[in-house]
Amino acid sequence: MEVLLSIPDDLVKYIEYIPDDVLPELLIDMVKRDILGRHDCNSRDEPSIKSQQDLSKIFELLQQAQDSSRFNTVQQTQQNSVNEFIETEIEEQETVILSQLNIQDTEEMGDLMDLLK
Amino acid sequence: MYCLRGLTIDNGGSEVRLLPLDGTVKEGMQKMLNDFVRIDRKNFRVKETDDKFGLCDIIKAPKQDYLGILARGTTGKLYNGESIVLSNTKTNNVNYYRQFVYDVARDAVLAHIKGVQENDCVKKKSFFSKVLGLPDESNEVIFDYVITTCIPIKEHSGANDCVAMLKGNLAGEYEVKFPLYSEDIIKFRIRKEYLGVVPEGGVAMTGLRKEVGPDDFSLLVDMGHVTTDLSIFKGTTLYGKVASPQWAGATLIANVRSALADVGCFLSEEEVANTIQTGLVPDGKKDKDVSSIVREQKKMFVQNYLKSEIKQLLNVNALNENQIRNVVPIGAPMNSGSKTGSIVQHIINDCSFENAEVKRLSEDLRYVNVEQASVFTKLLYKKAEQEASEQTA
């Protein structure tokens, strides 16, 4: 039996935001429903089975879900209180007083001459 | 006889900055509080004051509304004048133009006193007049101004042609007197083709032109006294929509003033503005340290006002915080002290600009706009000089 399973666009787009303990179950559920649904399929066209390729893709996603550190980031963000913020040191750029540079002509300004009206 | 003069003007809600061509921010720039009053001519009489240039009588101007007596500072306080204030929209406000005329007049009278008329312009003109057998008009000097000024980015780039309105409202011949100083009449003219207008905040991109890639997104936060202008640039080009929430320096000052009053420190607005920078309140012989209050208020200002506006600006322009490469702070409240904290730091943290660098374009962030705009004044002046020498030839 060939099973052609297409992953919904929404799932593909937001997969990184789905917690890793939910994603495997979600995908398995999709596969199960699809297979069970096709068991009752009355269509004249038998769905072609590329089960090996499709299932490989699914397992790849599952593997990524378990390994990906993005999920850890999502979990961490969800756990943090919204009132907390991360104190990070931002290195400020060295101050350069650029207006003191000797600008010879408008060509040096390039597109910035459009600022002058 | 026309005598070229270059001037950069930043007429802000709290302070006016006049940077002559031959001056720098540290030396030569005039800074004045924006506390203008208009005095009824029938109520005027000469009074003693330290600032004799604090009162100007505009006797000839292209618009009737500009005529009259303007005063400011300690001189203005000597008279019962009507306070003239700027609104959050400059170019359709007659008070903005009145102040502008005063700004130019003040520069002109100082140039007059410095003896510009006794230097190159007059001597050369007088010499050539004699050689060519022409009437010597060197005694009458008219200052021919080359000016660059800044207006809010939403007016500079908005649907209405505010720039054309500004030029149309200011171009013309003027005659002014400073009666507390002398009876000399100072003459100057402003020409449309040598009146350059650049966007506040946006002009800062001139300083970053070699530091940003063409696809780099930069967030400019120009925190003035009346409005905070938020804009995004892609490379050096304005990108998408801008925002100008009316929560700015005045709001911060009011909040800090209120918080200080709660702990028994009652200060004027001017004193609070100073406290925001220093974290100290004068208290007899020893200053009182209120830096923790200032730090807290800066933090709350970003959380309560700016954060949502910045997030909304990103959404409207279909950007996320990770795409912002630079945050460019402008304006007095953006100056940070080691004790009083940093608004730009709170913006970085609260808005999660983890990939962004802070680009400071001046030692004192109050002067970013006037410094960067002066680049354009120099270029315009060069063009005017060239035209003048071609005409002489």
Interface residues (C-beta under 8 A of the other chain):
Chain A: F85 I86 E87 T88 I90 E91 E92 Q93 T95 V96 I97 L98 S99 Q100 I103 D105 T106 M109 G110 D111 L112 D114 L115 L116 K117
Chain B: T24 T148 H156 V163 G196 V197 V198 P199 G202 V203 M205 T206 G207 R209 G235 T236 T237 Q345 I348 N349 D350 E354 A356 E357 V358 K359 R360 L361 S362 E363 E371 Q372 S374 V375 F376 K378 L379 L380 K382
